[in-house]
Amino acid sequence: MDALLLIIGFICVIVGVFGSFLPVLPGPSISWIGLLLLYITDTIPINYWTLGITLVITIAITVLDYVIPAKGTRKFGGSSYGVWGTNIGLLIGLLFIPIPFGFVVGAFAGAFVGEMIYNSQDKKRALKAATGSFLGFLASAFMKFMVCMLFLGTFLYVAWDYRKSFF
């Protein structure tokens, strides 16, 4: 049972890393679940401090994930259409444009199209707002990616320390 929890936990942490760029998946939350699965095995003694601190980080990152793109968009004079356009463009870009450029081009183009839908008269303002929305998305994604990589490192470190007990 411990080996199964270890494997599922590892899969959760890896999916969380990918989820840090995909708006559909809550990356840090999935990664934290992977850590939780690691610590509820019989092999590894539960560490409430590690789980508590990582949970607080996960909650903070989740809240900031909604605040940062909105602040970036507002700072550059954008609307919620730009934020939604960024997310939709990101998904479309991932599906139709080769990685790693898909999410970059898609997110920016989506933000621009979203702002043009909001106000089709002012292309300069739409471009500025799309830039703000895109920069907010990049800052948020980078922050989530770093946290997920920290969780992955924690997972691997703890699992490596107890590797002889698992197998």
Helices and strands as residue ranges (DSSP letters): H 2-19, H 27-39, H 48-75, H 80-96, H 101-118, H 123-161, H 163-166
